[in-house]
Amino acid sequence: MSSVPAVTSPRLDVEAVRRDFPILSRVTDSGRPLVYLDSGATAQKPNCVIDKLAEVFREYNSNVHRGVHALGDRVTGAMEGSREGIRRMLNAPEVEEVIFTGGCTLAINTVAHGWGRKFLQAGDEIVLTEMEHHANLVPWQMVAREKGAKIRFIPQTSDGRLDLDQLDSVLNSRTRLVAVTGMSNVLGTINPVGTIAARVKQYGAVVLVDAAQSVPHGSVDVQGLGIDFLAFSGHKLYGPTGIGVLWGRRALLEAMDPFLGGGNMISRVWGDRFECGAIPAKFEAGTPPIAEAIGLGTAVEYIESLGWDAIAAWEHQLTSHAHARLGQIEGLRIMGPGIEHRGSIVTFTVDGLQATDLATVLDTRGIAVRAGHHCTMPLHDRLGITASTRASLAFYNTPGEIDLLCEGIEHARKLLMRKRRS
Ligand SMILES: Cc1ncc(COP(=O)(O)O)c(C=O)c1O
């Protein structure tokens, strides 16, 4: 998570991998093959995940942790097996520290409301970065407003990296929490989370990593990073929508309050009060997204079978290719740092072209990219723009698809310039 792998020859058989993703062989309404460059919004799903969801509903659909019947046992076993797979992927010490949530947003809100409301006081400081997705900004604004806490931001360099030389200017004895993205969903910047955590720990503050964009691209070791919480969404990790994960250190999870109340999260309820259950149930009120949690476990197994190193190396090659090719287009400005500090997201503006117009023209060629503020309005404000176009790459993409993107941009430029002149 904290370093970009060196370019090595690809060990990933991308054509074989592509056959695992049925949607990638679709021909779009444009009559052209789908070129899916929007995996940062949501990743495509391999057959094994799609089949797993069908298997759960066809063969052992039941509620978890409640059944005294065979189906209940089977589905509970499958969901708990998935939890263990995620623990292993994160190198988390204990399986009970892995909480299933509805997604990354809900995971961060669980900490903001469950930890922040209980432990923050007036005058305390929360430190964020200016490249945070709204999911790792608005929950902290909500809790800061309620508790009278202050939000501060780690300064950024002009090329879109965190300026660690200035870290000590924002950290102090009032810092209670630092919440930082592992990889920017716009700039593509890979943040040195482990280095930041080590510095933050000198001030005794808690570190949360929004790993929505970083977890799909490389192995993670929450113990090695020295962090306290990590949040991500299943759907960006080739798993189903509606499922996400919050990992937290046991002591913190046990100390904080539950965010949602209801069934499953209690050990005892009286007419006027309740006692919380043990983790992870304490944070899993109600019926969880069962098939989705199981499907996420299958996605993790699939990715691990490809190998994180092979994925990271291939994606790095793709990103280098995209960076170089896009950089040759007249009037195109790539946002964020050089290739050595970024992951597989390349966001850009093109002089004279609106991001949404560009994305619409690309769509007529079967190319799916994202246009807009990407839920990072403060970052766009800081850069003095309202929108940008984002190509987010995954291991199933090819250099040829990037070339098609570049041709599409050239085509859009000519088309829209001609329209403007006429
Ligand atoms: C960096 C980052 N954090 C958080 C989120 C929120 O994820 P979700 O909408 O799946 O909860 C996103 C989604 O794009 C993201 O890119």
The ligand as an SDF file (V2000), in Angstrom:
LIG
                    3D

 16 16  0  0  0  0  0  0  0  0999 V2000
  -11.5790    6.7180   -1.7120 C   0  0  0  0  0  0  0  0  0  0  0  0
  -13.0190    6.3240   -1.5330 C   0  0  0  0  0  0  0  0  0  0  0  0
  -13.5220    6.2380   -0.3030 N   0  0  0  0  0  0  0  0  0  0  0  0
  -14.7820    5.8740   -0.0740 C   0  0  0  0  0  0  0  0  0  0  0  0
  -15.6310    5.5760   -1.1080 C   0  0  0  0  0  0  0  0  0  0  0  0
  -17.0320    5.2100   -0.8030 C   0  0  0  0  0  0  0  0  0  0  0  0
  -17.3060    3.8830   -1.1820 O   0  0  0  0  0  0  0  0  0  0  0  0
  -18.7890    3.3500   -1.1610 P   0  0  0  0  0  0  0  0  0  0  0  0
  -19.6160    4.2980   -1.9630 O   0  0  0  0  0  0  0  0  0  0  0  0
  -18.6910    1.9940   -1.7750 O   0  0  0  0  0  0  0  0  0  0  0  0
  -19.2280    3.3050    0.2650 O   0  0  0  0  0  0  0  0  0  0  0  0
  -15.1680    5.6700   -2.4190 C   0  0  0  0  0  0  0  0  0  0  0  0
  -16.0650    5.4010   -3.5400 C   0  0  0  0  0  0  0  0  0  0  0  0
  -15.8080    5.7410   -4.6700 O   0  0  0  0  0  0  0  0  0  0  0  0
  -13.8230    6.0340   -2.6400 C   0  0  0  0  0  0  0  0  0  0  0  0
  -13.3080    6.1340   -3.8690 O   0  0  0  0  0  0  0  0  0  0  0  0
  1  2  1  0
  2  3  1  0
  2 15  2  0
  3  4  2  0
  4  5  1  0
  5  6  1  0
  5 12  2  0
  6  7  1  0
  7  8  1  0
  8  9  2  0
  8 10  1  0
  8 11  1  0
 12 13  1  0
 12 15  1  0
 13 14  2  0
 15 16  1  0
M  END
$$$$
